[in-house]
């Protein structure tokens, strides 16, 4: 008896994948029994145990449905075949190796927000009509003045050479560099809702990466804690999404303090020109004020820095508790946590760092909106 696996090699988390198992009866006798197509439990396998009745020298193709419950590479286990004797009373069992691996990719749930942000990007680019014109930083063309235009945009030299008043038009800056930094250390392991903070950060990073690449900017990414877990550099606009999801699929939070000196060193090595550095981390007071802020000076002097952190809506629920003594103490603890985060946020803003903080369902679009606002204001 021989066994060989096949099927899908990758699937987005939450979707279903199909696997196949080709069994070949190489013996001279008919095989009756049960076959178990084993997978790691987090693969969510259904239909892994099936009866089998296979004549000699013939093949049988069986299928299995996989619905992964976590990101990363999910290896297949052994194929176990239990062959029954002629009377069906006794039998023998054998394990067969049939290597296969399914990669569960980040689900990219914020994809639904992409069309609306691309529409706003087209408005900034002048490819769609809008009621208010944004002020970019790159000169585009001259056109005739119409009532409502900003008089500060009048081109007097062009007007002198023309019989009508003409104004300058601008477009958002392009070909800028965006570096996304994922903190995969201790703070990223905390759960917000039903997912770790890191998964929410990945979702926001994917939306920002796709949006920035569509805007004509170059996007790189690094994931770091005590060591660099992923590094994506110079991916083309067409390859940004598949490259990012494949690189991030196996990145997991690590229960160690992030080495912020290593993080800053990586940023300075990867970017030379002025860039937008987006740091996806938590607003933990000790990690930010004692670890990040003291070493972030060289980055702030050369680049625009945005710190994005997902907030926990459960904290707001705890703040309203007044039912009994336990709820009152929990509400007081929640208030202290909110106050500490507010202090950290003020400290970061005083240093010139933009802070984006939102609950999980609004976190990714909030970061994308902040990027568009920076682009409209010409601050990249």
JOPE-V840397 format. One record per residue. PHI is phi in radians with two decimals (999 if undefined). Layout:
phi=PHI
phi=PHI
This chain:
phi=999
phi=-2.27
phi=-2.35
phi=-2.50
phi=-1.64
phi=-2.77
phi=2.06
phi=-1.22
phi=-1.87
phi=-2.62
phi=-2.78
phi=-1.28
phi=-0.99
phi=1.77
phi=-1.63
phi=-1.80
phi=-2.15
phi=-1.92
phi=-2.15
phi=-2.19
phi=-2.40
phi=-1.73
phi=-1.82
phi=-2.18
phi=-1.51
phi=-1.56
phi=-1.58
phi=-1.52
phi=-1.99
phi=-1.19
phi=-1.85
phi=-2.15
phi=2.93
phi=-2.33
phi=-2.06
phi=-2.02
phi=-1.64
phi=-1.49
phi=-2.36
phi=-1.07
phi=-0.97
phi=-1.25
phi=-1.32
phi=1.11
phi=-1.28
phi=-2.24
phi=1.47
phi=-1.41
phi=-1.99
phi=-2.42
phi=-1.26
phi=-2.43
phi=-2.44
phi=-2.19
phi=-1.14
phi=-1.12
phi=1.12
phi=-2.19
phi=-2.08
phi=-2.47
phi=-1.82
phi=-1.94
phi=-2.18
phi=-2.52
phi=-1.85
phi=-2.09
phi=-2.31
phi=-1.07
phi=-1.92
phi=-2.62
phi=-1.30
phi=1.97
phi=-1.47
phi=-1.97
phi=-1.41
phi=-1.41
phi=-1.58
phi=-1.31
phi=-1.68
phi=-1.87
phi=-2.03
phi=-1.90
phi=-1.66
phi=-1.61
phi=-1.32
phi=-1.04
phi=-1.56
phi=1.27
phi=-1.64
phi=-2.09
phi=-2.94
phi=-2.40
phi=-2.21
phi=-2.50
phi=-1.75
phi=-2.17
phi=-1.51
phi=-2.47
phi=-1.06
phi=-2.84
phi=-2.53
phi=-1.99
phi=-1.76
phi=-1.58
phi=-1.58
phi=-0.98
phi=-1.27
phi=0.92
phi=-1.19
phi=-1.36
phi=-0.97
phi=-1.12
phi=-1.51
phi=-1.16
phi=-1.00
phi=-1.17
phi=-1.28
phi=-1.18
phi=-1.11
phi=-1.15
phi=-1.13
phi=-1.14
phi=-1.12
phi=-1.12
phi=-1.39
phi=1.43
phi=-1.61
phi=-2.50
phi=-1.32
phi=-2.39
phi=-1.36
phi=-2.06
phi=-1.64
phi=-1.42
phi=-1.77
phi=-1.53
phi=-2.18
phi=-1.97
phi=-1.14
phi=-1.92
phi=-2.88
phi=-1.88
phi=-2.57
phi=-1.25
phi=-1.19
phi=-2.22
phi=-0.95
phi=1.83
phi=-1.20
phi=-1.19
phi=-1.13
phi=-1.23
phi=-1.61
phi=-1.15
phi=-1.68
phi=-1.25
phi=-1.16
phi=-1.12
phi=-1.13
phi=-1.13
phi=-1.53
phi=-2.10
phi=-1.51
phi=-2.24
phi=-1.37
phi=-2.09
phi=-2.19
phi=-1.44
phi=-2.00
phi=-2.17
phi=-2.30
phi=-1.07
phi=-1.08
phi=-2.19
phi=1.01
phi=-1.57
phi=-1.97
phi=-2.08
phi=-1.97
phi=-1.73
phi=-2.02
phi=-1.73
phi=-1.47
phi=-1.82
phi=-1.42
phi=-0.99
phi=-1.15
phi=-1.40
phi=-1.48
phi=-1.09
phi=-1.60
phi=-2.11
phi=1.27
phi=-1.87
phi=-2.39
phi=-1.15
phi=-1.00
phi=-1.07
phi=-1.15
phi=-1.12
phi=-1.14
phi=-1.09
phi=-1.07
phi=-1.14
phi=-1.12
phi=-1.14
phi=-1.11
phi=-1.12
phi=-1.11
phi=-1.15
phi=-1.12
phi=-1.15
phi=-1.17
phi=-1.18
phi=-1.42
phi=1.59
phi=-1.63
phi=-1.60
phi=-2.14
phi=-2.14
phi=-2.57
phi=-2.35
phi=-2.10
phi=-2.54
phi=-2.39
phi=-1.48
phi=-2.60
phi=-1.41
phi=-1.60
phi=-2.70
phi=-2.55
phi=-2.16
phi=-2.24
phi=0.99
phi=-1.37
phi=-1.20
phi=-1.02
phi=-1.26
phi=-1.82
phi=-1.04
phi=-1.12
phi=-1.08
phi=-1.17
phi=-1.16
phi=-1.15
phi=-1.21
phi=-1.24
phi=-1.54
phi=-1.00
phi=-1.79
phi=-1.47
phi=-2.14
phi=-1.14
phi=-2.07
phi=-1.46
phi=-2.42
phi=-1.26
phi=-1.18
phi=-1.44
phi=-1.22
phi=-1.16
phi=-1.12
phi=-1.05
phi=-1.13
phi=-1.07
phi=-1.10
phi=-1.09
phi=-1.17
phi=-1.30
phi=-1.55
phi=-2.21
phi=-1.91
phi=-1.36
phi=-1.06
phi=-2.40
phi=-1.68
phi=-1.85
phi=-1.87
phi=-1.78
phi=-1.71
phi=-2.61
phi=-1.94
phi=-1.69
phi=-1.21
phi=-1.02
phi=-1.16
phi=-1.15
phi=-1.42
phi=-1.29
phi=-1.61
phi=-1.80
phi=-1.48
phi=-1.02
phi=-1.08
phi=-1.92
phi=-1.56
phi=-0.92
phi=-1.03
phi=-1.26
phi=-1.13
phi=-1.23
phi=-2.00
phi=-2.39
phi=-1.51
phi=-2.02
phi=-2.15
phi=-1.88
phi=-2.06
phi=-2.45
phi=-1.44
phi=-1.68
phi=-1.71
phi=-1.13
phi=-1.14
phi=-1.10
phi=-1.13
phi=-1.18
phi=-1.11
phi=-1.12
phi=-1.63
phi=-1.24
phi=-2.45
phi=-1.21
phi=-2.55
phi=-1.09
phi=-1.07
phi=-1.20
phi=-1.15
phi=-1.13
phi=-1.11
phi=-1.13
phi=-1.13
phi=-1.10
phi=-1.14
phi=-1.10
phi=-1.10
phi=-1.11
phi=-1.11
phi=-1.11
phi=-1.12
phi=-1.15
phi=-1.12
phi=-1.12
phi=-1.07
phi=-1.12
phi=-1.12
phi=-1.07
phi=-1.15
phi=-1.14
phi=-1.10
phi=-1.46
phi=1.58
phi=-1.65
phi=-1.31
phi=-2.07
phi=-2.05
phi=-2.38
phi=-2.76
phi=-1.19
phi=-0.94
phi=-1.25
phi=-2.04
phi=-1.18
phi=-1.07
phi=-1.12
phi=-1.13
phi=-1.16
phi=-1.11
phi=-1.13
phi=-1.14
phi=-1.05
phi=-1.12
phi=-1.14
phi=-1.11
phi=-1.18
phi=-1.13
phi=-1.42
phi=1.21
phi=-1.78
phi=-1.52
